[in-house]
Amino acid sequence: MNVLMEGPKHADREAPSAPETMAGEGAAGARPLRIAMVVPPYFEVPPQGYGGVESVVADLTEALVQRGHQVTLIGAGRTGTPADMVSVWPAPIPERLGEPFPELVHAGLVRPAVQRLVAERGVDLVHDHTLAGPLNALSFALLGLPTVVTMHGPVQSDLHDLYTAVNDDIELVAISDRQRALGPELRWAGRVHNAIRVDSFPYRRDKGDYALFLGRFHPQKAPHLALEAAHAAGMPLILAGKCSEPLEKVYYEREVVPRLSAADRIYGVADAVSKRRLLADARCLLFPIQWEEPFGMVMIEAMACGTPVVALRGGAVSEVVVDGVTGYVRDYPEELPAALRRLDELDPAPCRQRVAELFDIDGLGAGYEAVYREVLARHSAAVSHVRPSSLGLLQRRVERAQHRTRRAVRAAHPLDAKAGPSKPAGAA
């Protein structure tokens, strides 16, 4: 895996693609790291069905533990990884995905959990995968901890504004070169592509007769364009994905249902086993995105099964798919049917080979370890130059920011028995 990192002046330099280490070891001669891995409260790690962030975190956690590091997950429910787990909610809350307030509650619950970890076993850094989590970075800085944040979403208005506001407080990691290029003014610590455990996906040369759409029923994912392309090419389409949020339901009824034919099939949310079977049997994955896709996990999952991807150009698509080799990348929806008619020209083997070479879990662990060590080296150098009086100023800055946040939250969302958040773990 090719990992790009940045130094103190944000100048790009290339880190080793895969440090040569034995299982259970970190970088040669370096001590193991203690990492607090903060995940959203909506799904377990790994998820049973939908949950792209949680899937990445599960693989990353396993890779880091195999490299000898101590990882503690902070989230909701149980974990199926070898890491320790601190659950700050009694159970995941998938029904509240898309609401803003659980993110703030989660950030508030995570902060004391990290403080306890520091006191009880020690922590070297926090790696946050949530939306509101970066707001805790200043508090963690007072504990001597840098906060690494993976940007899992697109660099667009709201998320861009958030990361701009906390730009000096966090170490931001991109998941694609395109994502980072869209925010050149942000303080990027590096880029690490998402990855999967390739050998957990079945490779199959003999395919079924259907195209597959696998993703959210959302205008940005555009399953209606997948339907139109498949119908124009005379190919049945299976649609599998999440349709639970209000916008998704409206879009599904308005744009998807009227386009369904007797040959199409709505599968619903596919669990890990069903997803692999659908991907392995499909003639192709249709990926007609209408947004700046940050990465696109389903593309590498399909390719690992030897299934090519037929996609519209956008976001990281061209970083993942090699046009004419592992799929077809087109600029306009009207070009997709012709691409579907050329699927017989593609060999499944290069699809899996590309994922094994560039997007396997071994590179994921090595990539993030390289980022962690670079961040810690810079953090240590910066702390050694901080005057005690500056720490007092930082403490007061944190306290004022926390007070303003609490006041704003209380004003915008008064807690009462009818409208309060789900009760977290340990609440009376």
C-alpha positions as CSV (number, residue, x, y, z in Angstrom):
1,M,0.0,0.0,0.0
2,N,1.4,3.4,-1.0
3,V,1.1,5.7,2.1
4,L,1.5,9.4,1.7
5,M,2.5,11.5,4.8
6,E,3.2,15.1,5.6
7,G,5.7,16.7,7.9
8,P,5.5,19.8,10.0
9,K,5.3,22.1,7.0
10,H,2.7,19.9,5.2
11,A,5.2,19.0,2.5
12,D,4.3,15.6,1.0
13,R,6.8,12.8,1.3
14,E,6.4,9.1,0.6
15,A,6.6,6.8,3.6
16,P,7.6,3.1,3.2
17,S,4.8,1.2,1.6
18,A,5.0,-1.7,4.0
19,P,7.6,-1.8,6.8
20,E,9.2,-5.3,7.0
21,T,8.0,-6.6,10.3
22,M,7.2,-10.1,11.7
23,A,3.7,-10.9,13.0
24,G,3.3,-9.4,16.4
25,E,5.9,-6.7,15.9
26,G,5.7,-3.0,15.1
27,A,8.4,-1.0,13.3
28,A,11.8,-2.5,13.9
29,G,13.2,-1.4,17.3
30,A,10.1,0.7,18.2
31,R,7.9,0.0,21.2
32,P,4.3,-1.0,20.7
33,L,1.7,1.8,20.8
34,R,-1.3,2.2,23.0
35,I,-4.2,3.4,20.9
36,A,-7.7,4.5,21.9
37,M,-9.8,3.8,18.9
38,V,-13.1,5.8,18.9
39,V,-15.9,4.5,16.7
40,P,-19.5,5.7,16.1
41,P,-22.3,4.4,18.4
42,Y,-24.5,3.0,15.6
43,F,-23.1,-0.5,14.9
44,E,-20.9,-3.1,16.5
45,V,-17.3,-3.7,15.3
46,P,-17.3,-5.5,12.9
47,P,-20.9,-4.8,11.8
48,Q,-23.3,-7.6,11.0
49,G,-24.6,-5.8,7.9
50,Y,-24.4,-2.2,6.9
51,G,-21.5,-0.3,8.4
52,G,-18.6,0.8,6.2
53,V,-16.6,2.7,8.9
54,E,-17.0,-0.1,11.3
55,S,-15.8,-2.6,8.8
56,V,-12.6,-0.6,8.2
57,V,-12.0,-0.1,11.9
58,A,-12.5,-3.8,12.5
59,D,-9.8,-4.7,9.9
60,L,-7.5,-1.9,11.1
61,T,-7.8,-3.0,14.7
62,E,-7.0,-6.6,13.9
63,A,-4.0,-5.5,11.8
64,L,-2.7,-3.3,14.6
65,V,-3.1,-6.0,17.2
66,Q,-1.3,-8.4,15.0
67,R,1.6,-5.9,14.7
68,G,1.9,-5.9,18.5
69,H,0.0,-2.8,19.5
70,Q,-2.5,-2.4,22.3
71,V,-5.8,-1.1,20.9
72,T,-8.9,-0.2,23.0
73,L,-12.1,0.4,21.1
74,I,-14.5,3.0,22.5
75,G,-18.0,2.7,21.1
76,A,-21.3,0.8,21.6
77,G,-22.1,-2.8,22.3
78,R,-19.6,-5.7,21.9
79,T,-16.6,-6.2,19.6
80,G,-15.6,-9.2,17.5
81,T,-12.0,-8.0,17.2
82,P,-9.0,-9.0,19.4
83,A,-9.0,-5.5,20.9
84,D,-10.3,-4.5,24.3
85,M,-13.7,-2.8,24.3
86,V,-15.0,0.1,26.4
87,S,-18.8,0.4,25.6
88,V,-20.2,3.8,26.6
89,W,-23.7,2.8,25.4
90,P,-25.6,-0.3,26.5
91,A,-26.2,-1.2,22.9
92,P,-25.7,0.2,19.4
93,I,-28.3,2.7,18.2
94,P,-28.7,2.2,14.5
95,E,-32.2,3.6,14.6
96,R,-30.7,7.1,15.3
97,L,-28.2,7.1,12.4
98,G,-28.5,10.4,10.7
99,E,-29.5,12.4,13.8
100,P,-27.0,15.0,14.9
101,F,-27.5,14.8,18.7
102,P,-26.3,11.3,19.4
103,E,-22.9,12.4,17.9
104,L,-22.6,15.1,20.6
105,V,-23.7,12.8,23.3
106,H,-21.2,10.2,22.2
107,A,-18.4,12.7,22.2
108,G,-19.3,13.7,25.7
109,L,-19.2,10.0,26.8
110,V,-16.0,9.3,25.1
111,R,-14.0,12.0,26.8
112,P,-14.1,10.6,30.4
113,A,-13.6,7.1,29.0
114,V,-10.3,8.2,27.5
115,Q,-9.4,10.0,30.7
116,R,-9.9,6.7,32.6
117,L,-7.9,4.8,30.1
118,V,-5.0,7.2,30.5
119,A,-5.1,6.9,34.3
120,E,-5.5,3.1,34.4
121,R,-3.2,1.8,31.6
122,G,-1.8,4.7,29.7
123,V,-2.6,5.9,26.1
124,D,-0.2,7.2,23.4
125,L,-2.8,8.7,21.0
126,V,-6.5,8.8,20.2
127,H,-7.7,7.7,16.7
128,D,-11.2,9.1,16.2
129,H,-13.6,7.9,13.4
130,T,-16.7,9.9,14.5
131,L,-18.1,13.2,13.4
132,A,-18.2,15.1,16.7
133,G,-15.1,13.4,18.2
134,P,-12.6,16.0,17.0
135,L,-14.2,18.5,19.4
136,N,-12.5,16.5,22.2
137,A,-9.0,17.0,20.7
138,L,-8.1,20.0,22.9
139,S,-9.1,18.1,26.0
140,F,-7.0,15.2,25.0
141,A,-4.1,17.5,24.2
142,L,-4.1,18.5,27.9
143,L,-3.5,14.8,28.7
144,G,-0.5,14.8,26.4
145,L,-2.4,12.9,23.6
146,P,-2.5,13.8,19.9
147,T,-5.8,13.1,18.1
148,V,-5.6,11.4,14.7
149,V,-8.9,11.7,12.7
150,T,-9.7,9.7,9.6
151,M,-12.0,11.7,7.3
152,H,-14.4,9.0,6.2
153,G,-16.8,11.5,4.5
154,P,-16.5,13.9,1.6
155,V,-14.7,17.2,1.8
156,Q,-17.9,19.3,1.5
157,S,-19.4,22.2,3.3
158,D,-20.4,21.0,6.8
159,L,-17.5,18.5,7.2
160,H,-15.0,21.0,5.7
161,D,-16.2,23.7,8.1
162,L,-15.8,21.4,11.1
163,Y,-12.3,20.3,10.2
164,T,-11.3,23.9,9.4
165,A,-12.5,25.0,12.8
166,V,-10.4,22.3,14.6
167,N,-7.6,22.3,12.0
168,D,-4.8,23.1,14.5
169,D,-6.0,20.5,17.0
170,I,-6.2,17.3,15.0
171,E,-4.0,15.2,12.7
172,L,-6.2,14.5,9.7
173,V,-5.9,11.4,7.5
174,A,-7.4,11.1,4.1
175,I,-8.6,7.8,2.6
176,S,-7.9,8.9,-1.0
177,D,-5.7,11.3,-2.9
178,R,-8.8,12.9,-4.5
179,Q,-10.3,13.5,-1.0
180,R,-7.2,15.3,0.1
181,A,-6.9,17.3,-3.1
182,L,-10.3,18.8,-2.4
183,G,-9.1,20.3,0.9
184,P,-5.6,21.5,0.3
185,E,-5.8,24.0,3.1
186,L,-6.6,21.3,5.7
187,R,-3.8,20.0,8.0
188,W,-3.3,16.5,6.5
189,A,-1.1,14.1,8.4
190,G,-1.2,11.7,5.5
191,R,-3.3,9.4,3.3
192,V,-4.0,5.8,3.9
193,H,-6.3,4.0,1.5
194,N,-9.0,1.8,3.0
195,A,-8.5,-1.9,2.7
196,I,-10.0,-5.3,3.3
197,R,-8.9,-8.8,4.2
198,V,-8.7,-10.1,0.6
199,D,-8.7,-13.8,1.5
200,S,-12.1,-13.4,3.3
201,F,-13.7,-12.7,-0.1
202,P,-14.4,-15.6,-2.4
203,Y,-12.9,-15.4,-5.9
204,R,-15.1,-16.7,-8.7
205,R,-14.4,-16.7,-12.5
206,D,-17.8,-18.1,-13.4
207,K,-20.5,-15.4,-13.0
208,G,-24.2,-15.1,-12.9
209,D,-26.3,-13.2,-15.3
210,Y,-27.1,-10.1,-13.2
211,A,-25.5,-6.8,-12.4
212,L,-25.4,-5.7,-8.7
213,F,-26.0,-2.4,-7.0
214,L,-24.8,-2.5,-3.4
215,G,-25.1,0.7,-1.4
216,R,-27.4,3.2,0.2
217,F,-30.7,4.1,-1.6
218,H,-29.6,7.7,-1.9
219,P,-29.4,10.2,-4.7
220,Q,-25.7,10.4,-4.3
221,K,-25.4,6.6,-4.9
222,A,-28.0,6.8,-7.7
223,P,-29.4,3.3,-7.9
224,H,-32.0,4.7,-10.4
225,L,-29.1,5.2,-12.8
226,A,-28.1,1.6,-12.2
227,L,-31.6,0.5,-13.1
228,E,-31.6,2.5,-16.3
229,A,-28.2,1.2,-17.4
230,A,-29.0,-2.4,-16.7
231,H,-32.3,-2.2,-18.5
232,A,-30.8,-0.6,-21.6
233,A,-28.2,-3.4,-21.7
234,G,-30.8,-6.1,-21.2
235,M,-29.4,-7.2,-17.9
236,P,-31.3,-7.9,-14.7
237,L,-30.3,-5.9,-11.6
238,I,-30.2,-6.9,-8.0
239,L,-30.3,-4.0,-5.6
240,A,-29.0,-4.5,-2.0
241,G,-28.6,-1.8,0.5
242,K,-29.8,0.4,3.3
243,C,-33.1,2.3,3.1
244,S,-33.9,3.5,6.6
245,E,-33.4,7.3,6.8
246,P,-36.2,9.6,5.7
247,L,-34.4,10.9,2.6
248,E,-33.6,7.3,1.5
249,K,-37.2,6.3,1.8
250,V,-38.5,9.2,-0.2
251,Y,-35.9,8.7,-2.9
252,Y,-36.6,5.0,-3.0
253,E,-40.4,5.5,-3.6
254,R,-39.9,8.4,-6.0
255,E,-37.0,7.2,-8.2
256,V,-36.4,3.5,-7.7
257,V,-39.9,1.9,-7.4
258,P,-41.2,3.4,-10.7
259,R,-38.1,2.0,-12.6
260,L,-38.2,-1.6,-11.3
261,S,-39.0,-4.3,-13.9
262,A,-40.0,-7.9,-13.4
263,A,-36.4,-9.0,-13.9
264,D,-35.1,-6.9,-11.0
265,R,-34.8,-7.9,-7.4
266,I,-34.7,-5.9,-4.2
267,Y,-32.6,-7.7,-1.7
268,G,-32.5,-5.3,1.3
269,V,-29.5,-5.0,3.6
270,A,-27.0,-7.9,3.0
271,D,-25.1,-9.3,5.9
272,A,-21.4,-10.3,5.5
273,V,-22.1,-13.7,4.1
274,S,-24.8,-12.6,1.7
275,K,-22.8,-9.7,0.5
276,R,-19.9,-11.9,-0.5
277,R,-22.1,-14.3,-2.3
278,L,-23.9,-11.5,-4.2
279,L,-20.6,-9.9,-5.2
280,A,-18.9,-13.1,-6.3
281,D,-21.8,-14.2,-8.5
282,A,-22.5,-10.8,-10.1
283,R,-21.3,-10.1,-13.7
284,C,-20.4,-6.6,-12.4
285,L,-20.9,-4.1,-9.7
286,L,-22.7,-0.9,-11.0
287,F,-21.5,2.2,-9.2
288,P,-23.1,5.2,-10.9
289,I,-22.2,7.7,-8.1
290,Q,-23.3,11.4,-8.3
291,W,-20.9,12.8,-5.7
292,E,-17.3,13.0,-4.7
293,E,-17.0,9.4,-3.4
294,P,-14.3,9.5,-0.6
295,F,-13.2,6.0,-1.3
296,G,-15.9,3.4,-2.1
297,M,-15.3,0.2,-0.1
298,V,-17.7,-1.8,-2.2
299,M,-15.5,-1.4,-5.3
300,I,-12.6,-3.2,-3.7
301,E,-14.9,-5.8,-2.2
302,A,-16.3,-6.6,-5.7
303,M,-12.9,-6.6,-7.3
304,A,-11.6,-9.0,-4.6
305,C,-14.3,-11.4,-5.8
306,G,-13.1,-11.1,-9.4
307,T,-16.1,-8.9,-10.2
308,P,-15.4,-5.8,-12.3
309,V,-16.8,-2.4,-11.5
310,V,-18.8,-0.3,-14.0
311,A,-18.8,3.2,-12.6
312,L,-19.2,6.9,-13.3
313,R,-16.1,9.0,-12.7
314,G,-16.1,10.8,-9.4
315,G,-14.2,11.1,-6.2
316,A,-11.8,8.2,-5.8
317,V,-13.2,5.9,-8.5
318,S,-10.2,6.3,-10.8
319,E,-7.8,5.6,-7.9
320,V,-9.5,2.2,-7.4
321,V,-10.7,1.1,-10.8
322,V,-8.3,0.7,-13.8
323,D,-10.5,1.5,-16.8
324,G,-10.5,-1.4,-19.3
325,V,-8.7,-3.7,-16.8
326,T,-10.7,-4.0,-13.6
327,G,-13.8,-2.4,-14.9
328,Y,-15.0,0.6,-16.9
329,V,-15.1,4.2,-15.8
330,R,-17.3,6.5,-17.7
331,D,-18.2,10.2,-17.6
332,Y,-22.0,10.1,-18.4
333,P,-24.8,7.8,-17.5
334,E,-25.7,7.3,-21.2
335,E,-22.3,5.6,-21.6
336,L,-22.9,2.8,-19.0
337,P,-25.0,0.4,-21.2
338,A,-22.3,0.2,-23.8
339,A,-19.8,-0.6,-21.0
340,L,-22.0,-3.4,-19.7
341,R,-22.1,-5.0,-23.1
342,R,-18.3,-5.2,-23.0
343,L,-17.9,-7.1,-19.7
344,D,-16.8,-10.3,-21.6
345,E,-13.6,-8.5,-22.5
346,L,-12.5,-8.3,-18.9
347,D,-10.5,-11.0,-17.0
348,P,-11.5,-11.5,-13.4
349,A,-8.0,-12.2,-12.3
350,P,-6.5,-8.7,-12.5
351,C,-9.5,-7.4,-10.4
352,R,-8.4,-9.5,-7.4
353,Q,-4.7,-9.0,-8.1
354,R,-5.1,-5.2,-7.9
355,V,-6.9,-5.4,-4.5
356,A,-4.3,-7.8,-3.2
357,E,-1.5,-5.5,-4.2
358,L,-2.9,-2.1,-3.1
359,F,-5.8,-2.6,-0.8
360,D,-5.1,-5.5,1.5
361,I,-5.3,-5.3,5.3
362,D,-1.5,-5.7,5.8
363,G,-0.9,-2.4,4.1
364,L,-3.7,-0.8,6.2
365,G,-2.0,-1.6,9.5
366,A,1.5,-0.6,8.2
367,G,0.1,2.6,6.8
368,Y,-1.6,3.8,10.0
369,E,1.4,2.7,12.1
370,A,3.6,4.9,10.0
371,V,1.2,7.9,10.4
372,Y,1.0,7.3,14.2
373,R,4.7,7.3,14.7
374,E,5.2,10.4,12.5
375,V,2.5,12.2,14.5
376,L,3.9,11.2,17.8
377,A,7.4,12.3,16.8
378,R,6.1,15.7,15.8
379,H,3.9,15.9,18.9
380,S,6.9,15.1,21.2
381,A,9.0,17.7,19.6
382,A,6.3,20.3,19.9
383,V,5.6,19.6,23.5
384,S,9.2,19.9,24.5
385,H,9.1,23.6,23.3
386,V,5.9,24.5,25.2
387,R,6.3,26.8,28.2
388,P,4.3,26.0,31.4
389,S,2.4,29.3,31.0
390,S,1.2,28.2,27.6
391,L,-0.3,25.1,29.2
392,G,-2.3,27.3,31.5
393,L,-3.6,29.3,28.6
394,L,-4.6,26.1,26.8
395,Q,-6.4,24.8,29.8
396,R,-8.5,28.0,30.0
397,R,-9.1,27.9,26.3
398,V,-10.5,24.3,26.6
399,E,-12.7,25.2,29.6
400,R,-14.2,28.2,27.8
401,A,-14.8,26.1,24.6
402,Q,-16.4,23.4,26.7
403,H,-18.6,25.9,28.5
404,R,-19.8,27.4,25.2
405,T,-20.5,24.0,23.8
406,R,-22.6,22.9,26.8
407,R,-24.6,26.1,26.8
408,A,-25.3,25.9,23.0
409,V,-26.3,22.2,23.3
410,R,-28.7,22.9,26.2
411,A,-30.3,25.8,24.3
412,A,-30.7,23.9,21.1
413,H,-31.7,20.5,22.6
414,P,-33.3,20.8,26.1
415,L,-33.3,17.3,27.6
416,D,-36.6,16.0,28.8
417,A,-38.3,12.7,29.2
418,K,-39.8,12.8,25.7
419,A,-37.0,14.2,23.6
420,G,-33.8,13.2,25.4
421,P,-31.1,11.0,24.0
422,S,-30.9,7.3,24.4
423,K,-29.7,6.5,27.9
424,P,-26.0,5.7,27.9
425,A,-24.2,3.0,29.8
426,G,-24.0,3.6,33.5
427,A,-26.8,6.2,33.5
428,A,-29.3,6.1,36.3
